[in-house]
Amino acid sequence: MELGLEVLQYAFLHKPLLIGGKAMEYYGLRKAGADIDLVVHEEDHCALLSKYPHNAKDLCGDIGICEFGYEIWNQICRFDYEYLRSNAIEEFDFLVVSLERLLFLKALAIGIPKYHKDLEMVVGLVLKKAYGKA
């Protein structure tokens, strides 16, 4: 899976963490939407915020940088990069959120029908991996 991060013209100090739809696609659960959601280390987030200061959005203290089809977050619901990267899968130039942390993120957004459906898909995959069936 390629993310095309070179378009950002930024050399990450810490591998960015893939979350959201692209992570769902990585696990074979569904196709991703148009954007690519990442959570990055605080150092990288500060540098990217300086580079793209007019492309920031604030969701209850979670700061996203929206540029070139990416949403690059400092945290999700106050859970930061260090917390969310636990047991992540390492790819060449990025990390993929673990299935357990993806389940956690989807559970946080369970009130939104799209994410409720995602949650059910992640639970199905977790059960399939645990028991060989969904």
LUMGUZA-231443 format. One line per 3 residues: for each residue x negated, y, z negated of C-alpha. Coordinates in steps of 0.02 Angstrom, whole numbers. Each point is the difference from the previous one (the first is absolute). Example, Ala and Ser with C-alpha at 12.3 -4.5 7.8 and 13.67 -1.06 7.14 Angstrom:
% residues 2
-615:-225:-390 | -69:172:33
//
This chain:
% residues 134
0:0:0 | -69:169:50 | 55:160:-85
-90:125:112 | -69:97:-149 | -134:82:109
131:126:59 | -12:80:-173 | -183:42:33
-41:-43:-180 | -119:-129:-74 | 88:-76:-150
-106:-20:-157 | 117:-139:-58 | 100:-113:115
178:65:16 | 140:-112:-64 | 135:-48:124
176:-1:-73 | 176:16:70 | 61:-64:167
-171:-39:71 | -36:-109:-152 | 167:-87:28
-54:-29:180 | -170:-64:-57 | 88:-134:-103
112:-44:148 | 160:61:-83 | 58:134:122
-63:125:127 | -64:165:-68 | 82:166:37
-84:147:85 | -113:57:-142 | -140:-84:-96
4:18:-189 | -162:0:-98 | -52:32:-179
-178:64:-16 | -126:29:-137 | 6:171:-82
-167:53:79 | 63:-40:175 | 169:80:-34
-81:164:-55 | -111:4:154 | 145:-38:117
108:131:-85 | -138:128:32 | -12:-56:181
189:2:31 | 69:127:-126 | 154:46:103
60:-180:15 | 33:-39:-183 | 165:-47:-80
43:-21:-183 | 119:-137:-56 | 18:22:-188
-188:21:-22 | -51:-131:128 | -94:99:132
6:-64:178 | -105:62:145 | 99:-23:160
-112:4:152 | -14:-100:163 | 139:-121:-51
-75:-37:-171 | 71:35:-171 | -150:-1:-116
46:2:-184 | -96:31:-160 | 121:-110:-96
173:-79:9 | 115:37:-148 | -155:47:-99
-84:-168:35 | -169:43:75 | -123:-81:118
-94:-92:-139 | 160:-79:-64 | 75:-41:170
-157:-76:74 | -4:-143:-126 | -19:-166:96
8:90:167 | -54:-91:157 | -158:72:73
-6:33:186 | -145:80:94 | 45:184:-28
152:-7:-115 | 84:-99:-139 | 174:-76:7
105:12:-157 | 21:-168:-85 | 167:-88:16
28:25:-187 | -31:188:9 | 106:12:159
141:-85:-95 | -24:125:-141 | 6:149:120
157:-64:84 | 81:-28:-170 | -33:182:-45
104:52:151 | 136:-132:-18 | 138:131:4
-34:35:184 | 83:-135:108 | -148:-17:120
-119:-31:-145 | 123:-119:-85 | -5:-106:158
-191:13:2 | -1:-57:-182 | 102:-153:45
-121:-42:141 | -152:17:-113 | 82:-108:-134
37:-130:134 | -182:-4:53 | -61:-11:-180
116:-148:-31 | -52:-82:163 | -183:14:-49
36:-65:-175 | 115:-145:46 | -21:-26:186
178:63:31 | 100:161:-19
//
